[in-house]
Amino acid sequence: MAYKKIEQYDDKITAKLIDHYKSSLDLLGEDSEREGLLKTPERVAKAMQFLTQGYQLDAKAILNSAKFHEDVSEMIIVKDIELYSMCEHHMLPFYGKAHIAYIPNGWITGLSKLARVVDVYSRRLQVQERLTTQILDAIKETLNPMGVAVVIEASHLCMMMRGVQKQNSVTTTSAFWGEFERNESRSEFIRLIGSKLH
């Protein structure tokens, strides 16, 4: 039996994107009709829809889908959440890790949902600064916790491949709200995400 890959894309959007990417290849001096590039516009059209699928996702709905009443008020941290996004200025990738903490105020959410919230906002054209605050705001508004902290560390191909071409640079952004605006909670969070506990 032959292997069949099943993917779902919007046919109208895919067709329009194929035309645009075909034209782009020709404008760049390539021959979009040569064998190696015949399927490239379609592949790129589908890849871009996958890489920007966050526009069709709702972070608050994801958090609410696994929201549980729990009488806990200790810090909950999920660190080293992989993220892949696209810089909105050059449409080149940036990638790295997100570290998220919150202090519950009667409600918790499934741990995997925090990682899914990262995907919702990273799978869009982004800047790292906005991505950091969008993740924080979604958790704050859905769970109404006592505090939220988000730190993102990422490498940006727009700085590595073009422009200043600094291959070893890492950008760190942070956002703190509520209890994490206090030095004690913030310091504990920073210490814990930097330590190797496992």
C-alpha positions in Angstrom: 0.0 0.0 0.0 1.4 3.4 -1.0 2.1 6.0 1.6 -0.4 8.9 1.6 0.1 12.1 3.5 -3.1 13.8 4.6 -3.0 17.5 5.0 -5.8 20.1 5.2 -5.4 23.5 3.7 -7.8 26.1 2.4 -7.8 25.5 -1.4 -8.6 29.1 -2.4 -5.8 30.5 -0.2 -3.4 27.8 -1.4 -4.1 28.6 -5.0 -3.6 32.3 -4.6 -0.4 31.8 -2.6 1.0 29.4 -5.3 0.5 32.1 -7.9 2.3 34.7 -5.8 5.2 32.5 -4.9 5.6 31.4 -8.6 5.8 35.1 -9.5 8.2 35.8 -6.7 10.6 33.1 -8.0 10.5 34.5 -11.5 11.1 38.1 -10.2 14.1 36.8 -8.2 15.7 35.6 -11.5 14.8 31.9 -11.1 12.8 29.7 -13.6 9.7 28.6 -11.8 9.1 26.0 -14.5 12.4 24.1 -14.0 12.1 20.7 -12.6 13.5 21.4 -9.1 11.1 24.3 -8.6 7.8 23.0 -10.1 6.3 22.0 -6.7 8.1 24.7 -4.7 5.3 27.4 -4.8 2.8 24.8 -3.6 5.1 23.6 -0.8 5.8 27.2 0.4 2.1 28.0 0.2 1.3 25.1 2.5 4.3 25.8 4.8 3.3 29.4 5.3 -0.3 28.4 6.2 1.2 25.9 8.8 3.6 28.5 10.2 0.9 31.1 10.6 -1.9 28.8 11.9 -2.0 30.7 15.2 -4.3 33.2 13.6 -7.0 30.6 13.6 -6.5 29.5 17.2 -7.9 31.0 20.5 -5.5 30.9 23.5 -8.2 31.7 26.0 -10.4 28.8 24.7 -7.4 26.5 25.0 -6.8 27.5 28.6 -10.5 27.2 29.5 -10.7 23.7 27.9 -8.7 22.4 30.9 -9.5 24.8 33.7 -9.8 23.2 37.1 -10.7 24.6 40.5 -7.8 23.8 42.9 -6.9 25.3 46.2 -3.2 25.9 45.5 -1.3 29.1 45.7 2.3 28.0 45.1 4.3 28.9 42.0 3.7 26.7 38.9 6.5 26.8 36.3 6.8 25.2 32.9 10.2 26.0 31.4 12.1 25.3 28.2 9.0 25.3 26.0 10.3 25.2 22.4 9.0 27.9 20.2 9.3 28.7 16.5 8.0 31.9 15.0 8.4 34.3 12.0 9.8 37.8 12.4 7.2 40.2 10.9 9.8 42.6 9.6 11.7 40.1 7.3 9.5 37.0 7.5 12.6 35.0 8.6 12.3 32.5 11.5 13.2 33.1 15.1 13.3 30.2 17.6 14.1 29.5 21.2 12.5 28.7 24.5 9.7 30.2 26.6 9.6 29.9 30.4 6.2 30.5 32.0 5.1 30.7 35.7 1.9 31.6 37.4 0.6 31.7 41.0 -3.0 30.3 41.1 -5.8 32.0 42.7 -8.3 29.2 42.8 -7.9 28.0 39.2 -5.2 26.0 37.4 -5.0 24.8 33.8 -3.5 21.7 32.2 0.3 22.0 31.9 0.2 21.2 28.2 -2.2 24.1 27.6 0.6 26.6 28.6 2.7 25.1 25.8 -0.2 25.4 23.4 -0.7 29.1 24.3 3.0 29.6 23.2 2.2 28.0 19.9 -1.0 30.1 19.4 1.0 33.3 19.5 4.3 32.1 18.0 2.6 30.7 14.9 1.9 34.2 13.6 4.1 36.9 12.2 5.6 38.3 15.3 8.0 40.4 17.3 9.4 38.7 20.4 8.4 41.6 22.6 4.7 41.3 21.7 4.8 37.5 21.8 6.0 37.7 25.5 3.2 40.0 26.6 0.5 38.2 24.6 1.3 34.9 26.4 1.2 36.7 29.8 -2.1 38.5 29.0 -3.9 35.3 27.9 -3.0 33.5 31.2 -3.8 36.6 33.3 -7.2 37.1 31.7 -8.2 33.5 31.7 -7.0 32.1 35.0 -7.1 35.4 37.1 -4.0 34.2 39.0 -2.1 36.2 41.7 0.8 36.6 39.3 2.2 35.6 35.9 5.8 35.6 34.6 7.0 35.0 31.0 10.6 34.9 29.8 11.6 34.1 26.2 15.1 33.5 24.9 15.4 33.3 21.1 17.8 33.5 18.2 16.6 35.5 15.2 17.7 34.6 11.7 17.1 38.2 10.6 20.1 39.0 12.8 22.1 35.9 11.9 21.7 35.5 8.2 21.4 39.2 7.1 21.9 42.7 8.5 24.5 42.6 11.2 25.1 38.8 10.8 25.7 38.0 14.5 25.3 34.2 14.6 25.7 33.9 18.4 23.3 36.6 19.6 20.4 35.6 21.8 17.5 38.0 22.6 15.8 37.7 26.0 12.5 39.4 26.8 10.4 39.2 30.0 7.0 40.2 31.2 5.9 40.2 34.9 2.5 40.9 36.4 1.0 40.8 39.9 3.1 38.9 42.5 6.0 38.6 40.1 6.4 42.4 40.2 7.7 41.8 43.7 11.5 41.2 43.8 11.2 38.0 45.9 8.8 36.1 43.6 10.6 37.4 40.5 14.0 36.3 41.8 12.7 32.8 42.7 11.3 32.4 39.2 14.6 33.6 37.6 16.6 31.3 39.8 14.4 28.2 39.1 14.4 28.7 35.3 18.2 28.9 35.4 18.7 25.8 37.5 19.0 22.2 36.4 16.7 20.4 38.8 16.2 17.2 36.8 
